[in-house]
Amino acid sequence: MKEREHLFNRPSRIEELQDRMTRHTLRIIALGSSVVMILSVISVPSGWVSGWNDVTLLLLSSFSLFVFVLVMERLLHKTESRTITGLLILAILLIIIFTETPYHVSHGRSLLIFAVPITMSAFLVRPWTAVLVASVSSVIISIMSQIAGHILPNIPAIATFHILAILVWKLSSYLENAIGSLAQSQERLQIQRNQAMLYLDILGHDITNDLQAVLLALEFAEKETADRETLAVLESAINTLQESSSLIRDAKKLDSVDHGELKPIEVTNILSSSLDAFGTEFPEATMESEICVSKAFVNADRNIAELFHILLENAVEHNPRSEKKVWVRMEESLGGYSVSIADNGVGIEDKRKEILFDLSRRYGGLGLHLAKLILDKYDGQITVENRIEEQRKKGARFKVWLPKIDTNENPISKSE
């Protein structure tokens, strides 16, 4: 029962693809018919055909097919593509019968044309209809063979048609199954994405609001108490809530990475603004910066500022030293621009360096994952190394590389 339903029912995605294929097929046939008509007119003077009888047949068949295709394309807006394809196959068979001699139909040049409706039926109607069209073609050949005076039909041609029908049936069935599986996978992915977006929306609104309410209550309690142990507990709770809120914000930003459209952007101004904002946000940190290029244009979006903020923030937040220092340098490098951000923290272990940007894992927050996703979109790179070679505990250096673009051929945009 299920196999029978599979034969007669198709997923909507396959039906949509079939409609597009039918439309393209009609246009290709119309174009081919036009070319045949033109060639028919110039064929006699060129000596390509023996005389006007053949020219008349070519003109008649190609013109008939051209007119029929135009009518079918008009009807395609109102009729199912399978019906249009069936009528087109019937028209091709009738044109073969009425515009060719019985000999040419059964043993001559028209035999190759039968392969067209057989293949069309498999891909544009149903896979199994290829065998049906091959059987109809075999009957036509047998009848034409009798009319042409042959006792036996063209057995090799009939066998070839059925072999072709079986092959295109199997190929079309395989493609249908592949497209159907792909469509189901896309639907499942969309459902999972919608669920993830629902969870993210709950985190970003409901839970964030709840966290904010708790945070305000804890800050109020912190102001009202003088006990040191209680203050320490409250401060720890407040820091945890702030980290949770920051984690939720980063999770929401992950979804926005793919949405921005890339365009030429001047980076030095954005980096300078990020450094100014960093100095205001972390006044306790000492920063030294050196921008060695006057103008730097890359293909990016508004997340470029977020990229710099993540790396600058990372240099301070994971630095346990009381005297925090950050070094920033931008220069041209390897056909692009390199931005390095170093700190005087405790550094990163070599084993962790190798997997720090592995998107399948997560260590701590989401900041570096977000930075990696942004750079992947820009066709950029990010690496991490010791600030001082062979001295891991002296701090880490993150290096970002962005490919340079030719501003002479692209419109220049400023960051939003």
N, C-alpha and C positions, 0 to 999 in steps of 0.2 A: 504493500500500500504506500509506504514512504517512497519507494523507488518510482512508483507511478506519479505521485505528487511532485517528485523532483523533475520528472520529465516535462510536466505541464506548468509548473509554477517556478517563477524566477524571482530573485531578490530585486527590489526596486533599483538598486545601483546598477545591476546588469541591464535592466530595461532602459535606464537613462543612457548608458554607454551604447546600447544597441541603437537608440534613436540618433545619437550623434554619428555613429558609423554609417547608418542608412543615409543620412543627409550628405555625408562626405562621399559615399559611394555614388549617389545620384549625381553629384556635381562632377565627379571624375568621369562617369559614363557620358554625361552631357559634353564635357570637354573632349573626350575621345571621339564622340560622334561628330563633333564639329571638325576635328582634325581629319577624320576619314572623309567627310564631305569635301573638304578643301583638296585633299589629295586625289579624290576621285575626279575632280574637275581638271586637274593638271596632269593626270596620269596618262591620258591617251597621247598628247603631244610628246611626252617624255618616253613613251614606249614601255611603260611599266605594266600595262595590261594589253590584252590582245585586241580588244575592240570595245565598241559602245555598249554591247550587251552586258559585259561585266561592269562597266561604269554605271549603267542604269541600275543594276542590282545593288551596287555599293551605295549609290546615292539614295535609292529607295529605302534600303535597310537602315542606313545611318540616320537619314532624315526622320524616318518613322520612330527610331529609338530616341532621337533628340527631342522630338515633340512629346513623346510619351513620358520621358524623364521630366520635362518641364511641368507637365500636368501633375505627375506624381509628387514633385516637390511642393507644388501648391497645395495638394491634398494632405501632405504630411502634417500640416498644422491642425488638421481636423480628424485625421485617421491614424490608427495605430501603425507604427513603423513596420510591424510584421505583415500587416495587410498590404502595405505599399510594396514591401519586398516580394511578397508572393505574386502580386500583379506584375512586377518588373520581371521576375523569373518567367512567368507565363508569356509576357511580351517578347522576351528574348527567344524563347522556344518557338513561338509563332513566326517571328521574323526569320528564324533559321529555316523553318519549313516552307514558307511562302516566297522567300527571296532566293533560294538556292535550288539547284537541281537535285533530284533524288540521289544521284550518284555522289555528289559532293557532300550531301548530308550523311550518307551511310558509309562512304569509303574515302571521302576527299577532305578538302580544307576546312569544312565546317565542323569536323569532329572536335577540333580543339576548343571551339566556342562552347561546347557543352560543359567544359570544365568550369566555366564562369558561374552558371546558375547553381551547379553542385556546391561550389565553394561558398557562394553567397548565402545559400539556404542554411548551411551549417553555422555560419557566424551571425547572420542577421535574422534568422527565424528561430530554429531549434537545431541542436546538433544532429539529432536523429533524422531530420528532414533531408539531410544530404543523401541518405540511402533511398528515400522516396523519390527525389529528383533524379537520381541515377537510374532507378528503375523506369521512370517515365521516359528518360532519354533513351534507354535501351529499347523500349517499345517503339519509339519514334524511329530509331535506327533500323530496327527490324522491318517495320512497315515500309520505310523508304528503300531498304535493300530489296524487298519484294517488288516494289514498283520499278526499281532500276533494272530488274531482270535477274537478280542473284537469287539462287536457291537458298543459300544459307545466309543468316545475318552476319554482321561483322563481330565475331566472337571476341577477338582480341580487344576491340574498342569497348565492348560491353564489360568485359572483365576489368579493363583498366579503369573505367568509370566507377565500378563498384569498389575497387581497391582505393581509388581516390576518395570516394564517399566515406569509407571506413576510417581512412587516415584523418580527414578533416573533422569527422565526427569526434574521434578521440581527442584531437588537438583542441577543438572548440570546447569539449566537455572539460578538459584539463584547465583551459583558460577561465571557463565559467566558475569552476571550483575555486581556482586561485583568487579570482575577483570577489567571489562570495565570501571566502575566508578573510580576505583583506577588508571587505566592507564590515564584516562582523567584528573584526579586531578594532577597526576605527570606531565603531559604535561602542564597544566595551571601553576603549580608551576615553571616549567622550564622556561616558557615564562616570568613569573613575575620576576624570578631570573635574566634572561638575560636583562630585562628592568632595573632592579635595578643596575646590573653591568654596564650597559650603562650610567646611571645617575651618578654612582660612578666614572666611568672613565672620564666623563665630568667634575665632580667636581675636580678630582685628577689631571687633566691636564689643560684643557682649563681655568676653573675658577681660579684654583690655579695660573696659569701663569698671568692671569689678575690681581689677587690680589697682586702678587709679583710686577708687574709693578706699580700699584697704591701705594704700600708700598714704593718702591724706590723713587717715586715722592714726597711722603709726607716726607720721611727722608731728601730728598734734600731741600725741602721747610723749614723744621725745622732748618737746618743748616744756611739757608740764611736769616732767620727772627730773630729779637731781641725783638719783641713785646711779652710781657708775656701772654696776653690773647690768642694771635694767637698760641703761643707755647703750651699752655694748650690744645687748641682745636686739634692741630696737634698730640700731644702726645696721647690724648684720641682716635683719629682716628687710629693711629698706633697700639695702644694696641688692639683695636677692630679687626683690620685686622690680627694681629698676633694670636689672639684667634680663628678667623675664619679659618686660615690656620692650626692651631693645631687641630681644630675640624675635618677638612677634613682628616688630616693624621690619626686621630684615627678611623674615619669611614672606611678608607681603610684597617686599621689593623684588624677591626672586621671580614672581609672576610677571612683573612689569618689564623685565629685561628684554624679552622678545618683542615687545610692542612698539618700541621707539624706532623711527625710520632713520637710517644712517644718512649723514650728509657731511660735507666738508666743514670742519670746525677748527678754529684757531685755539691751540691748547695752552699756550703760555699764559694767556690772560686767565684761563680757568684755573690753572695751577696756582697762579699768584693769588687769586681770590680764595682758593682752598687753603693756602698757607695763612692768609690773613684771618680766615674763620677759625683755623686751628689755633692760632695764637690767642684768640679771644676765648675759645672754649677750654684751652688747657694752658692757662697763664703760668702754671708751675713748671712747664717744660721749657728748656732752652733749645732754640732752633737755629740752625745755620742752613741757609739755602743758597744755591748757585744755579741760575738759569743761563746756560751758555748759548742759547739760540734766541734770536730776536722774534722770529715768527715760526710757528710750527703748525702745519695743517694736516689733519688726519680725518678719516671717515669715522664719525662717532655720533652719539646722540647725547641727551641730557644726563645719561648715567655716567659720563666721563667724570663729572664732578663727584659723584658718589664713589667712584673708583678711588680717586685721590683721598677722599675723606676716610674711606675704610682703612687704607694703608697707613695714613697718618694717625688715625685713632688707634689702630693696632699697635703702633710703635710706642704708645704711651700706656694704654690700658694693661698691656701684658708686661710692663716694665716695673719690677718691684723696687727698684732703687729709689732712694729719696731724691737724688739729683738726676732728673730725667733729661736726656739730651737726644735730639733728633737732627740728622743731617739729610738734606734733600738736594739732589743734583739732577739737572736735565741737560741732555746733550744729543747731538746727532750720532747715530750709530747704525751701521749695516743697512743703509737705505731707509732708515726710519728714525725714530726718536726714542731715547732711553731715559727713563725716570727712575732714579734709585732713591729709596727711603731707608735710612739706617738708624739704628738706635743703640743705646749703651746698656741694654737689658742683659738678661742672663743667657741669651742665645737660644737656639733650637737644636736639639739632638739630630745627628746625621740621619738616623733611621726615620725620624719623623719628617725631615726635609723631603725625603723621597716620596712620601705619600700625602704631604700636606695639602696638595691641590687635587687629590683624587676625589672626584665628585660622588663616588659611591660610598665614601666614608665621611665622617664628620668628627672634628676634634674641637670641642668648645662651641663657639658661636657659629653663625652662618656668614660672617663678614668675608672671609677668604674664599668661600664657595661663591659668594655673589661676585667678588672681584674676578674670579676665574671665568664665570659665565659671561660677564661683561666683556672681558678681553677676548674670549672665544668668538663673540659676535663681531668684534672689531678686527678679527684675524691677527690679534696681538699675542704676546707671550708674557708669562710671569714666572720668575724664578726666585729662589731664596738661597742665600749663602752667608757665611760668617762675615761680620763687618771687618774683622781683621783676620787674615788667613791663618789657619791652624790655631786660632784662639776663639773657640766657640763661646766661651763664657763672657766675652767682651761685647756681645751683642750680635744682632742679625741685620742683614741688608736685603730688602726686597727690591727686585729689579723688574720694571715693566717696560716692554718694548712695543711700540705702536708703529705700523707701516706708514711711511710718508706718502702723500698724494700730490699730483700735479695740479696746482691751483690755477694754471692757465687754461685748463680745459673744463673746470668745474666751478659752479657758482659758490661763493664763499659765504658761510653762515656763521653767526655768533651763537654761543650757547644760550639756551633758553633760560 
